[in-house]
């Protein structure tokens, strides 16, 4: 779940991962760079973490990515190769 405070450029989050803790490498915010490659913007949780609560103040670039619908939540798990699940961060309507 996400909440965005536009006036403060603050993104609040509550995360829950439905995977075995041993399989989780982390949860990150990502977006595509100028060359079309996925780039990690921020780490929200680390290895073995199944839930996290927090907030981040977004810089101008990440704020623009979020407001344009280009910021994604990415779950990285173990696999061969490492597996990634990615979904756009969708904000509630104003």
PyMOL commands that set and color helices and strands:
alter all, ss='L'
color gray80, all
select helices_A, chain A and resi 6-8+21-23+60-67
alter helices_A, ss='H'
color red, helices_A
select strands_A, chain A and resi 2-5+10-16+24-32+38-45+51-57+72-77+83-88
alter strands_A, ss='S'
color yellow, strands_A
deselect
rebuild
show_as cartoon
